[in-house]
């Protein structure tokens, strides 16, 4: 985050840093949804009705995120009219708020996974804690850039990031009070799918369009620079997918070694970080 702030202060690099980091962040969200969250939410299901419930949860997650601009932007548009349609430099775009909402849900699911894994035993808990930490690295980089691009000042950005992270504690608390009961595991399953849907809506409907807008803004009138910018974004997208696959392989390795004797008890939670995580 600090390194990105330094680069954003350089006029010649600020635009390139913005759209490439947004492309990386959007791809991380898509990859996490398809490679981790949705597969983990389907684990153990062998009936069509159960899979339908997971699918409906993902759809609801998408719809919630798509509704956020409708809630946030009417006020912003009214504010713009009072300023002769000039963009307010302090205005935070809707996709910034949407990113905070998805992170709240994501961290809550992580907390449930951590709580369940520690109940399964210390090896499983340690494996999940490591997997969550590793999984957070690429997403935190992306989150920082998304929030910064959306218009959050650095101080407010860091404050909101801290508050959002507390939902992980709430997830652990749920497990602490309810234990390894069936409802907790079902909540984890459906919240994981809900988060996957929210990630897809946020990335495909808000972040990727912002990438295109940023490229057009910084390379207006230059076909060659625009083409190079798109190529750079595609290259970083490929890097993001590779990173998420590598992290998934690490999670599987931790899962196999962390669950050992408690494999049957913690199979669907330990190495998978969040029942998922990013």
Order of alpha helices (4+ residues) and beta strands (2+ residues): alpha-alpha-alpha-alpha-alpha-alpha-alpha-alpha-alpha-alpha-alpha
